[in-house]
Amino acid sequence: MFMSISTTGSAESPATDLGFLLHKHPGKVQRFTTSHGEAHVFYPEAGDELCTAALLLDVDPIALVRKGRGKGRGGSPDFALAQYVNDRPYAASSLLAVALRTVFRSAMKGVCQARPELPELARPLRIALPAVPANGVGEGGGPEMVARLFEPMGWRVEAEAVPLDEAFPEWGESRYVRIELAAESVRLSDALHQLYVLLPVLDGAKHYWVAPDEVDKLLAAGEGWLADHPERALITRRYLSRRWSLTRAAMERLELARLAEADDREVEEIDNAVADEPDETAQEIPGAPTGTAPASGNPGNPGNPESPEAPATPGKQPSLAEQRRAAILAALRETGATKVADLGCGQGELIGALLKDARFTGILGVDVSVRALRVAARKLRLERLPERQAARVTLAQGALTYTDARLKGFDAAVLCEVIEHLDLPRLPALESAVFGSARPGAVVVTTPNAEYNVRWESLPAGAVRHADHRFEWSRAEFRAWAERVASAYGYTVELRPVGPQDPEVGPPTQLALFRTAASTDTGTAAGTTTDTAAGTTATTADTDTTTATTTPTPEGGEPR
């Protein structure tokens, strides 16, 4: 099993700097013991203008088979069938990838104590691999797959299928490919990481059992290039030997990394909707459909999907979150919407309420947080719902500051306590993605009323209600934003209070109902604002807040 790495240089920057980068002296032949044989590093050529380092892996096929025996699923099926006759000593595969990490560990880390500046310098590289298995049943293997994997990262690819027998060309091509990769400017550590991932991807198999820690290895080696690779799904699936649970976990983490990089933020900042380790025993959303409710029932029966939301405990004032959901549902019913997108759905409380009303036949929940979506799926009991009921709901990961074709075609969209979690400079991107690109017939937006914060006894002066809130608007500020958005995108907008009205500072939550000219019956000109219920009544048919005598608690960790 053979691979060579070549670079060019000059007297000022000699090609023999490759020896410093690889931590292997060009004047020596060195041998290293790996788990499946002996690895040899030597330099066929070492000069100022051209330097080539070669890695030869001498695999012991007998030891390879013995290591695979008696380990149950740990033994690769390739060896169970082939036993002592197989291609592993000759074709570059996961064995060579492991040897790369063993022999060139410091080079992959980008460390060079003798010349600390060298690892960060990009240089011309040429990599030759005489025999690489490129399997791709149903996935387009061969030279085409090699090009799909390496060209997006800037490599010039020369890939040629190896014939089964050159003396008998009519026999056709083998599954092996002769590869040469060339790049004018690339860091050696990046090149080694890409080879470490893509060699087993080309082979489509590994010589060891793929455990969950392989996800961490993939993401570490793929940092900086895998999240944006057009074939990241193929790479992830084949690297993880098509273990679907691991592939799904890796793809979710890659998407988070891509979104975080695009927003110039840390992953933890955008995946903070729930605790790091969600409680697996978390209670399900009260009243979420189970499929066991009778076909008809009492109006207040929470098990009846067609019934309204169950009332709070008799004699107890509904929480602000319950009042908010009731106001949103009332607004959606007014619009006649049947397909609704909950944008920034969190842990799915609003989706649970939508599921209980049969008029909402299509519900999409979108959130950037993978953990929040997992909790939502568990709380909504999606896996236990009847097929027809479960088909009404789709949960998807996505960022609302980017256009997304999945958001198009909905009658209404909801942004429930979402906009205040964005940095103000990112808000126009959300406006464009939701009001411009997706353009639902109606959009319901709720956000805290900053003026009401003085009524929270436990909230310090000048503080916001949640640590992740980037801003909180007064009624005038929210009105100005709503009018501007409505005018810019051809909507009408109606402002409504949610929660108990305070004569001095207004309600705790403010709601804006945006409607396109085609979806409204009022005939109001686009960009016009209507104020509803300016007195003491909440804008919901289900919840009356005029009798409220107590101040609601701050929203801190309150469900949406």
C-alpha positions as CSV (number, residue, x, y, z in Angstrom):
1,M,0.0,0.0,0.0
2,F,1.7,3.1,-1.3
3,M,1.3,6.9,-1.3
4,S,3.6,9.8,-2.2
5,I,3.5,13.5,-1.4
6,S,5.6,15.9,-3.5
7,T,6.2,19.6,-3.3
8,T,8.3,22.1,-5.2
9,G,10.5,25.0,-3.9
10,S,13.4,27.3,-4.5
11,A,16.7,28.2,-2.8
12,E,14.9,30.7,-0.6
13,S,12.1,28.3,0.3
14,P,13.5,24.8,-0.4
15,A,11.2,21.9,-1.1
16,T,13.0,19.9,1.6
17,D,10.9,22.0,4.1
18,L,8.5,19.0,3.6
19,G,10.8,17.1,6.0
20,F,10.2,19.7,8.8
21,L,6.4,19.5,8.1
22,L,6.3,15.7,8.2
23,H,8.8,15.5,11.1
24,K,10.7,12.9,9.0
25,H,14.3,13.5,7.9
26,P,14.8,13.3,4.1
27,G,18.2,11.6,4.6
28,K,16.8,8.6,6.5
29,V,14.5,5.6,6.0
30,Q,12.3,5.3,9.0
31,R,10.0,2.4,10.2
32,F,6.9,2.6,12.4
33,T,4.8,-0.1,13.9
34,T,1.0,0.2,13.3
35,S,-1.8,-2.0,14.4
36,H,-1.8,-3.9,11.1
37,G,1.7,-3.9,9.9
38,E,4.9,-1.9,9.4
39,A,4.9,1.6,7.9
40,H,8.0,2.9,6.1
41,V,8.7,6.5,5.3
42,F,11.5,7.4,2.8
43,Y,12.3,10.1,0.3
44,P,12.8,9.0,-3.4
45,E,13.9,12.6,-4.1
46,A,15.0,15.4,-1.9
47,G,16.3,18.7,-3.3
48,D,15.6,22.4,-3.1
49,E,13.4,22.3,-6.2
50,L,11.6,19.0,-5.7
51,C,11.0,16.8,-2.7
52,T,8.9,13.7,-2.5
53,A,8.1,11.7,0.6
54,A,6.7,8.2,0.3
55,L,4.6,6.2,2.8
56,L,4.7,2.4,2.3
57,L,2.4,0.3,4.5
58,D,3.4,-3.3,4.6
59,V,0.2,-5.0,5.9
60,D,0.3,-8.4,7.5
61,P,-2.7,-10.2,6.0
62,I,-2.6,-13.0,8.5
63,A,-2.6,-10.6,11.5
64,L,-5.4,-8.7,9.8
65,V,-7.6,-11.7,9.7
66,R,-6.8,-12.8,13.2
67,K,-7.7,-9.3,14.6
68,G,-11.1,-9.7,13.0
69,R,-11.9,-13.1,14.5
70,G,-13.9,-13.6,17.6
71,K,-15.1,-10.0,17.8
72,G,-18.7,-10.4,16.6
73,R,-19.7,-7.3,14.7
74,G,-16.1,-6.0,15.2
75,G,-14.8,-8.2,12.3
76,S,-15.4,-6.7,8.9
77,P,-17.4,-8.9,6.5
78,D,-14.8,-8.3,3.9
79,F,-12.4,-10.5,5.9
80,A,-15.0,-13.0,7.0
81,L,-15.5,-13.9,3.3
82,A,-12.1,-13.3,1.9
83,Q,-10.1,-14.7,4.8
84,Y,-6.4,-14.8,3.7
85,V,-6.9,-13.6,0.2
86,N,-7.9,-9.9,0.0
87,D,-6.8,-6.6,-1.4
88,R,-6.0,-4.9,1.9
89,P,-2.2,-5.2,1.6
90,Y,-2.2,-3.4,-1.8
91,A,-5.2,-0.9,-2.1
92,A,-5.3,2.3,-0.2
93,S,-8.2,2.2,2.3
94,S,-9.0,2.9,5.9
95,L,-5.8,1.0,6.8
96,L,-3.7,3.7,5.1
97,A,-5.9,6.4,6.7
98,V,-5.1,5.0,10.2
99,A,-1.4,4.8,9.2
100,L,-1.4,8.5,8.2
101,R,-2.7,9.4,11.6
102,T,-0.1,7.2,13.3
103,V,2.9,8.2,11.3
104,F,2.1,11.9,10.5
105,R,0.3,12.8,13.7
106,S,2.2,16.0,14.3
107,A,1.9,17.1,10.7
108,M,-1.9,16.6,10.9
109,K,-2.1,18.7,14.0
110,G,-0.1,21.5,12.2
111,V,2.7,21.5,14.7
112,C,6.4,22.1,13.9
113,Q,8.6,23.1,16.9
114,A,11.7,23.5,14.8
115,R,10.0,25.8,12.2
116,P,6.7,27.0,13.8
117,E,5.8,29.2,10.9
118,L,5.8,26.4,8.3
119,P,2.5,24.6,9.1
120,E,0.4,27.7,8.4
121,L,2.0,28.3,5.0
122,A,0.2,27.0,1.9
123,R,2.4,25.4,-0.7
124,P,2.1,23.4,-3.9
125,L,1.4,19.7,-3.3
126,R,1.1,16.7,-5.5
127,I,-0.2,13.4,-4.1
128,A,-0.1,10.1,-5.9
129,L,-2.1,7.0,-5.0
130,P,-1.4,4.1,-7.4
131,A,-4.4,1.9,-6.3
132,V,-7.5,3.1,-4.5
133,P,-10.8,1.1,-4.3
134,A,-13.6,3.4,-5.5
135,N,-16.7,1.4,-4.9
136,G,-20.0,3.1,-5.5
137,V,-22.9,0.9,-6.2
138,G,-25.8,3.2,-6.8
139,E,-23.6,6.2,-5.8
140,G,-21.5,6.7,-8.9
141,G,-18.1,5.2,-8.1
142,G,-14.9,5.1,-10.1
143,P,-13.0,8.2,-11.3
144,E,-16.3,10.2,-11.3
145,M,-16.6,9.8,-7.5
146,V,-12.9,10.8,-7.0
147,A,-13.6,14.1,-8.9
148,R,-16.8,14.8,-6.9
149,L,-14.9,14.4,-3.6
150,F,-11.7,16.2,-4.3
151,E,-12.4,18.9,-6.9
152,P,-14.7,21.0,-4.6
153,M,-11.7,21.5,-2.3
154,G,-9.5,23.0,-5.1
155,W,-7.6,19.8,-6.2
156,R,-6.9,19.1,-9.8
157,V,-7.8,15.5,-10.1
158,E,-6.3,12.9,-12.5
159,A,-8.2,9.6,-11.9
160,E,-7.9,6.6,-14.2
161,A,-9.7,3.3,-13.7
162,V,-7.3,0.3,-13.5
163,P,-8.2,-2.5,-16.0
164,L,-8.8,-5.9,-14.7
165,D,-6.0,-7.2,-16.9
166,E,-4.1,-5.0,-19.4
167,A,-3.5,-8.0,-21.6
168,F,-7.3,-8.5,-21.9
169,P,-8.9,-5.1,-22.2
170,E,-12.2,-6.7,-23.1
171,W,-12.5,-7.8,-19.5
172,G,-13.2,-4.2,-18.6
173,E,-12.2,-2.1,-15.6
174,S,-11.6,-3.1,-12.1
175,R,-13.0,-1.3,-9.0
176,Y,-9.6,0.3,-8.5
177,V,-8.5,3.8,-9.5
178,R,-5.1,5.4,-10.0
179,I,-5.2,8.9,-8.5
180,E,-3.0,12.0,-8.7
181,L,-4.1,15.1,-6.9
182,A,-2.4,18.5,-7.5
183,A,-3.0,21.9,-5.8
184,E,-1.0,25.1,-6.2
185,S,-1.6,26.3,-2.7
186,V,-2.7,24.1,0.2
187,R,-1.6,23.5,3.8
188,L,-0.2,20.0,4.3
189,S,-2.3,19.5,7.5
190,D,-5.5,20.2,5.5
191,A,-4.4,17.8,2.8
192,L,-3.7,15.0,5.3
193,H,-7.0,15.5,7.0
194,Q,-8.9,15.3,3.7
195,L,-7.1,12.1,2.8
196,Y,-7.8,10.7,6.3
197,V,-11.5,11.1,5.7
198,L,-11.9,10.4,2.0
199,L,-9.8,7.2,1.6
200,P,-12.3,5.1,3.6
201,V,-15.1,7.0,1.9
202,L,-13.8,5.9,-1.5
203,D,-13.5,2.3,-0.3
204,G,-17.0,2.4,1.3
205,A,-15.8,0.1,4.1
206,K,-13.6,0.1,7.2
207,H,-11.4,-2.6,8.6
208,Y,-12.8,-2.0,12.1
209,W,-16.2,-1.7,13.8
210,V,-17.6,1.9,13.5
211,A,-18.4,3.1,17.0
212,P,-20.1,6.4,18.0
213,D,-16.7,8.1,18.6
214,E,-16.2,7.9,14.8
215,V,-18.6,10.9,14.5
216,D,-16.1,13.0,16.6
217,K,-13.2,11.8,14.5
218,L,-15.1,12.8,11.3
219,L,-16.0,16.2,12.5
220,A,-12.5,16.9,13.8
221,A,-10.8,15.9,10.6
222,G,-13.5,17.7,8.5
223,E,-13.3,21.0,10.3
224,G,-13.2,23.9,7.9
225,W,-14.2,22.0,4.8
226,L,-16.7,19.2,5.3
227,A,-19.7,21.4,6.4
228,D,-19.6,23.2,3.1
229,H,-18.7,20.3,0.8
230,P,-21.5,19.6,-1.7
231,E,-21.1,15.9,-1.1
232,R,-21.1,16.0,2.7
233,A,-24.1,13.7,2.9
234,L,-22.3,11.0,0.8
235,I,-19.0,11.5,2.7
236,T,-20.7,11.2,6.1
237,R,-22.8,8.2,5.1
238,R,-19.8,6.2,3.7
239,Y,-17.3,7.3,6.3
240,L,-19.7,6.0,9.0
241,S,-20.3,2.7,7.1
242,R,-23.9,3.7,6.5
243,R,-24.8,3.5,10.2
244,W,-27.9,5.7,9.9
245,S,-28.1,6.8,13.6
246,L,-24.5,8.0,13.5
247,T,-24.9,9.6,10.0
248,R,-27.9,11.5,11.2
249,A,-26.1,12.8,14.3
250,A,-23.1,13.8,12.2
251,M,-25.2,15.6,9.6
252,E,-27.0,17.6,12.4
253,R,-23.7,18.7,13.9
254,L,-22.4,19.6,10.5
255,E,-25.4,21.8,9.7
256,L,-25.0,23.6,13.1
257,A,-21.3,24.2,12.3
258,R,-22.2,25.6,8.9
259,L,-24.8,27.9,10.3
260,A,-22.5,29.0,13.1
261,E,-19.7,29.8,10.7
262,A,-22.0,31.7,8.4
263,D,-23.2,33.9,11.3
264,D,-19.6,34.1,12.8
265,R,-20.8,32.6,16.1
266,E,-20.0,29.7,18.2
267,V,-22.1,26.5,17.9
268,E,-23.1,26.8,21.5
269,E,-24.6,30.2,20.9
270,I,-27.1,29.0,18.3
271,D,-27.9,25.7,19.8
272,N,-28.8,27.0,23.3
273,A,-32.6,26.5,23.2
274,V,-32.4,23.6,25.7
275,A,-29.9,22.3,28.2
276,D,-26.9,20.5,27.0
277,E,-28.3,17.2,28.1
278,P,-32.1,17.2,27.7
279,D,-34.0,15.3,30.3
280,E,-35.2,12.1,28.8
281,T,-38.0,12.0,31.3
282,A,-39.3,15.5,30.4
283,Q,-43.0,15.6,30.5
284,E,-44.9,15.5,27.3
285,I,-46.9,18.5,26.2
286,P,-50.2,18.4,28.0
287,G,-53.0,17.5,25.7
288,A,-50.8,16.5,22.8
289,P,-52.7,14.0,20.6
290,T,-52.2,10.4,21.4
291,G,-54.4,8.8,18.8
292,T,-56.4,7.1,21.6
293,A,-59.0,9.8,22.0
294,P,-62.6,9.0,20.9
295,A,-63.8,10.3,17.6
296,S,-66.0,12.8,19.4
297,G,-65.7,14.2,22.9
298,N,-66.3,17.1,25.2
299,P,-65.1,20.5,24.0
300,G,-62.6,20.7,26.8
301,N,-61.2,17.2,26.4
302,P,-57.4,17.7,25.7
303,G,-57.2,14.3,24.1
304,N,-59.6,15.3,21.3
305,P,-57.5,16.7,18.4
306,E,-60.5,18.9,17.3
307,S,-61.0,20.5,20.7
308,P,-59.5,23.8,21.8
309,E,-56.7,24.0,24.2
310,A,-57.7,22.7,27.6
311,P,-58.3,25.5,30.2
312,A,-55.9,26.0,33.0
313,T,-56.6,24.8,36.5
314,P,-60.1,26.2,37.6
315,G,-59.7,29.4,39.4
316,K,-56.1,29.9,38.3
317,Q,-55.0,32.7,35.9
318,P,-53.5,31.2,32.6
319,S,-49.8,31.8,32.3
320,L,-48.5,34.4,29.9
321,A,-47.3,31.6,27.6
322,E,-50.8,30.1,27.5
323,Q,-52.3,33.5,26.8
324,R,-49.7,34.0,24.0
325,R,-50.5,30.7,22.4
326,A,-54.2,31.4,22.6
327,A,-53.7,34.8,20.9
328,I,-51.6,33.3,18.1
329,L,-54.2,30.5,17.5
330,A,-57.0,33.1,17.4
331,A,-55.1,35.2,14.8
332,L,-54.4,32.1,12.7
333,R,-58.0,31.1,12.8
334,E,-59.0,34.5,11.6
335,T,-56.8,34.1,8.5
336,G,-58.3,30.8,7.6
337,A,-54.9,29.2,7.4
338,T,-54.6,25.4,7.2
339,K,-50.8,25.1,6.5
340,V,-48.7,26.8,9.2
341,A,-45.0,27.1,9.7
342,D,-43.8,27.7,13.3
343,L,-40.4,29.4,12.8
344,G,-38.2,29.1,15.8
345,C,-40.5,26.3,17.2
346,G,-38.3,25.6,20.2
347,Q,-39.6,22.6,22.1
348,G,-42.9,22.4,20.3
349,E,-45.5,23.9,22.7
350,L,-47.2,25.9,19.9
351,I,-47.1,22.9,17.6
352,G,-48.9,20.8,20.3
353,A,-51.6,23.4,20.4
354,L,-51.9,23.5,16.6
355,L,-52.2,19.7,16.5
356,K,-55.3,19.8,18.7
357,D,-57.1,21.8,16.0
358,A,-58.0,19.6,13.0
359,R,-58.2,22.7,10.7
360,F,-54.4,22.9,10.7
361,T,-53.6,20.1,8.3
362,G,-50.0,20.8,7.6
363,I,-47.6,22.0,10.4
364,L,-43.9,22.7,9.9
365,G,-41.6,23.3,12.9
366,V,-38.2,24.9,12.2
367,D,-35.5,25.6,14.7
368,V,-31.7,26.0,14.5
369,S,-31.3,23.9,17.6
370,V,-31.1,20.1,17.0
371,R,-31.5,19.5,20.7
372,A,-34.7,21.5,20.8
373,L,-36.1,19.6,17.9
374,R,-35.4,16.3,19.6
375,V,-37.1,17.4,22.7
376,A,-40.1,18.7,20.7
377,A,-40.4,15.3,18.9
378,R,-40.4,13.5,22.3
379,K,-42.8,15.8,24.0
380,L,-45.2,15.7,21.0
381,R,-45.0,11.9,21.0
382,L,-44.6,11.9,17.2
383,E,-43.3,8.3,17.1
384,R,-46.5,7.1,18.8
385,L,-49.0,9.1,16.8
386,P,-51.2,7.4,14.2
387,E,-49.8,7.7,10.7
388,R,-52.4,10.3,9.5
389,Q,-51.8,12.4,12.6
390,A,-48.0,12.2,12.4
391,A,-48.1,13.2,8.7
392,R,-49.5,16.6,9.7
393,V,-46.2,17.5,11.4
394,T,-42.7,18.0,10.0
395,L,-39.7,19.1,12.1
396,A,-36.7,20.6,10.3
397,Q,-33.4,22.2,11.3
398,G,-32.8,25.6,9.7
399,A,-31.7,29.2,10.2
400,L,-34.3,31.9,9.6
401,T,-31.8,34.3,8.4
402,Y,-31.3,32.4,5.1
403,T,-33.8,31.7,2.3
404,D,-35.2,28.2,2.5
405,A,-37.4,26.6,-0.2
406,R,-39.0,24.5,2.5
407,L,-40.7,27.6,4.0
408,K,-42.6,28.4,0.8
409,G,-46.2,27.5,0.2
410,F,-47.6,28.0,3.7
411,D,-50.8,29.9,4.5
412,A,-49.3,31.4,7.6
413,A,-46.0,31.6,9.5
414,V,-45.5,32.3,13.2
415,L,-42.5,34.0,14.9
416,C,-43.3,33.5,18.5
417,E,-40.7,35.2,20.8
418,V,-38.1,34.8,18.1
419,I,-37.0,38.2,16.7
420,E,-35.5,39.4,20.0
421,H,-33.0,36.5,19.9
422,L,-31.3,38.0,16.8
423,D,-28.7,40.6,16.7
424,L,-30.3,43.7,15.2
425,P,-28.0,43.7,12.1
426,R,-29.2,40.2,11.3
427,L,-32.9,41.2,11.5
428,P,-33.1,42.4,7.8
429,A,-31.9,39.0,6.7
430,L,-34.8,37.3,8.6
431,E,-37.3,39.8,7.1
432,S,-36.1,39.0,3.6
433,A,-36.2,35.2,4.2
434,V,-39.6,35.2,5.7
435,F,-41.6,38.1,4.2
436,G,-39.7,38.3,0.9
437,S,-38.7,34.7,-0.1
438,A,-41.1,32.4,1.8
439,R,-43.9,35.0,1.6
440,P,-46.8,33.3,3.5
441,G,-50.3,34.8,3.3
442,A,-50.1,35.8,6.9
443,V,-47.3,36.2,9.5
444,V,-47.9,36.4,13.3
445,V,-45.1,37.9,15.3
446,T,-44.9,38.2,19.1
447,T,-42.2,39.9,21.1
448,P,-41.9,41.3,24.7
449,N,-43.0,44.8,25.5
450,A,-40.0,46.4,27.1
451,E,-42.1,49.0,28.8
452,Y,-43.8,46.3,30.9
453,N,-40.5,45.2,32.4
454,V,-40.9,47.6,35.2
455,R,-43.7,45.5,36.5
456,W,-41.5,42.5,37.0
457,E,-40.5,42.7,40.6
458,S,-37.6,40.2,40.2
459,L,-36.2,41.9,37.1
460,P,-33.4,44.4,37.7
461,A,-33.8,47.8,36.1
462,G,-32.6,47.9,32.5
463,A,-32.3,44.1,32.3
464,V,-34.0,42.0,29.6
465,R,-36.3,39.1,30.4
466,H,-34.0,36.3,29.0
467,A,-30.2,36.1,28.9
468,D,-30.3,35.4,25.1
469,H,-32.4,38.4,24.2
470,R,-30.4,40.8,22.1
471,F,-33.0,43.6,22.4
472,E,-36.5,44.3,23.7
473,W,-38.7,46.9,22.1
474,S,-41.2,49.4,23.4
475,R,-44.6,49.6,21.8
476,A,-43.5,52.5,19.6
477,E,-40.4,50.7,18.4
478,F,-42.3,47.6,17.6
479,R,-44.9,49.6,15.7
480,A,-42.2,51.4,13.7
481,W,-40.6,48.1,12.7
482,A,-43.9,46.4,11.9
483,E,-45.0,49.3,9.7
484,R,-41.7,49.4,7.9
485,V,-41.8,45.7,7.1
486,A,-45.4,45.7,6.0
487,S,-44.7,48.6,3.6
488,A,-41.5,47.1,2.3
489,Y,-43.1,43.7,1.5
490,G,-46.7,44.5,0.6
491,Y,-48.5,43.4,3.8
492,T,-51.0,45.1,6.1
493,V,-50.3,44.9,9.8
494,E,-52.5,44.9,12.9
495,L,-51.1,45.3,16.4
496,R,-52.6,43.6,19.3
497,P,-51.9,43.3,23.1
498,V,-51.4,39.9,24.7
499,G,-51.8,39.6,28.5
500,P,-53.2,41.9,31.1
501,Q,-53.3,45.5,29.9
502,D,-51.5,48.0,32.2
503,P,-52.9,51.6,31.7
504,E,-49.4,53.0,32.0
505,V,-47.0,50.5,30.3
506,G,-49.3,48.4,28.2
507,P,-49.4,44.6,27.9
508,P,-46.4,42.2,28.7
509,T,-46.4,40.9,25.1
510,Q,-47.2,42.6,21.8
511,L,-48.4,40.8,18.7
512,A,-48.4,41.9,15.1
513,L,-50.6,40.1,12.5
514,F,-49.3,40.7,9.0
515,R,-51.5,39.8,6.0
516,T,-51.0,40.1,2.3
517,A,-53.5,42.0,0.2
518,A,-54.8,38.7,-1.2
519,S,-55.4,37.2,2.3
520,T,-57.2,40.1,4.0
521,D,-60.9,41.0,3.7
522,T,-60.5,44.5,5.2
523,G,-59.3,46.2,2.1
524,T,-56.7,48.1,4.1
525,A,-53.8,49.5,2.0
526,A,-50.5,47.7,2.3
527,G,-48.4,49.1,5.1
528,T,-51.3,50.4,7.1
529,T,-51.4,49.7,10.8
530,T,-54.5,48.8,12.8
531,D,-54.6,48.9,16.6
532,T,-57.0,46.4,18.2
533,A,-58.3,46.2,21.7
534,A,-56.6,49.3,23.0
535,G,-58.5,48.9,26.2
536,T,-58.2,46.0,28.6
537,T,-59.1,43.0,26.6
538,A,-56.6,40.4,25.2
539,T,-56.9,39.6,21.6
540,T,-58.1,36.0,21.9
541,A,-61.5,34.5,21.8
542,D,-60.4,31.7,24.2
543,T,-58.7,33.7,27.0
544,D,-60.2,36.7,28.8
545,T,-57.6,38.7,30.8
546,T,-59.8,41.5,32.0
547,T,-60.2,39.8,35.4
548,A,-56.5,39.5,36.0
549,T,-55.5,40.7,39.4
550,T,-52.0,39.4,39.6
551,T,-48.8,40.2,37.7
552,P,-47.5,37.3,35.6
553,T,-44.1,35.9,36.4
554,P,-41.1,36.8,34.3
555,E,-40.6,34.6,31.2
556,G,-37.1,33.4,32.0
557,G,-37.5,29.7,31.2
558,E,-41.2,29.8,30.4
559,P,-42.2,27.7,27.4
560,R,-43.3,29.4,24.3
